[in-house]
């Protein structure tokens, strides 16, 4: 089992994304993967929205601090090239059948990592993914992985971070990961 900790570190106000009018606030966190012995395997940073954490769907707000699991799901979020426009038959056995219609009917042809918690089945209605993005404007409450914390509420090298994490999850098995989210201390 791999234990991932997302420790929220700092909040930033008034983040401006180039060529986007909307100004948003962000939270930067550290995302660390450890094995069962506590040995650090991999790390990156996360960009999230700012504000009170919630389980309420359709809000551009952070998720509640708790332990989550991840699963593969068809989606339209921004992902590394290897996870875009995937072949349905190559992934259908890795994705719960209840999500197959996203591909076959709605054309969501990317394969993403969806957070869920067995303790709160309704949480899946929030559809929180781990994906590419450097600014709070890039997230609708999702977790944006970045190799670099720019120390200004944004990140960099998000595609690389997502590629590395997705490849690791694919190799080790999505069922072998738990993600614990912790608030700013």
Secondary structure in CASP SS format (residue, H / E / C, confidence):
PFRMAT SS
TARGET T0000
AUTHOR 0000-0000-0000
METHOD secondary structure of the structure
MODEL  1
X C 1.00
X E 1.00
X E 1.00
X E 1.00
X E 1.00
X E 1.00
X E 1.00
X E 1.00
X E 1.00
X E 1.00
X E 1.00
X E 1.00
X E 1.00
X E 1.00
X E 1.00
X E 1.00
X C 1.00
X C 1.00
X C 1.00
X C 1.00
X C 1.00
X C 1.00
X E 1.00
X E 1.00
X E 1.00
X E 1.00
X E 1.00
X E 1.00
X E 1.00
X E 1.00
X E 1.00
X E 1.00
X E 1.00
X E 1.00
X C 1.00
X C 1.00
X C 1.00
X C 1.00
X C 1.00
X E 1.00
X E 1.00
X E 1.00
X E 1.00
X E 1.00
X E 1.00
X E 1.00
X E 1.00
X E 1.00
X E 1.00
X C 1.00
X C 1.00
X C 1.00
X C 1.00
X E 1.00
X C 1.00
X C 1.00
X C 1.00
X C 1.00
X C 1.00
X C 1.00
X C 1.00
X C 1.00
X E 1.00
X C 1.00
X C 1.00
X C 1.00
X E 1.00
X E 1.00
X E 1.00
X E 1.00
X E 1.00
X E 1.00
X E 1.00
X E 1.00
X E 1.00
X C 1.00
X C 1.00
X C 1.00
X C 1.00
X C 1.00
X H 1.00
X H 1.00
X H 1.00
X C 1.00
X C 1.00
X C 1.00
X C 1.00
X H 1.00
X H 1.00
X H 1.00
X H 1.00
X C 1.00
X C 1.00
X C 1.00
X E 1.00
X C 1.00
X H 1.00
X H 1.00
X H 1.00
X H 1.00
X H 1.00
X H 1.00
X H 1.00
X H 1.00
X C 1.00
X C 1.00
X C 1.00
X C 1.00
X C 1.00
X E 1.00
X E 1.00
X E 1.00
X E 1.00
X E 1.00
X E 1.00
X E 1.00
X C 1.00
X C 1.00
X C 1.00
X C 1.00
X H 1.00
X H 1.00
X H 1.00
X H 1.00
X H 1.00
X H 1.00
X C 1.00
X C 1.00
X E 1.00
X E 1.00
X E 1.00
X C 1.00
X C 1.00
X C 1.00
X C 1.00
X H 1.00
X H 1.00
X H 1.00
X C 1.00
X C 1.00
X C 1.00
X C 1.00
X E 1.00
X E 1.00
X E 1.00
X E 1.00
X C 1.00
X E 1.00
X E 1.00
X C 1.00
X C 1.00
X C 1.00
X C 1.00
X C 1.00
X E 1.00
X E 1.00
X C 1.00
X H 1.00
X H 1.00
X H 1.00
X H 1.00
X H 1.00
X H 1.00
X H 1.00
X H 1.00
X H 1.00
X H 1.00
X H 1.00
X H 1.00
X H 1.00
X H 1.00
X H 1.00
X C 1.00
X H 1.00
X H 1.00
X H 1.00
X E 1.00
X E 1.00
X E 1.00
X E 1.00
X E 1.00
X E 1.00
X C 1.00
X C 1.00
X C 1.00
END
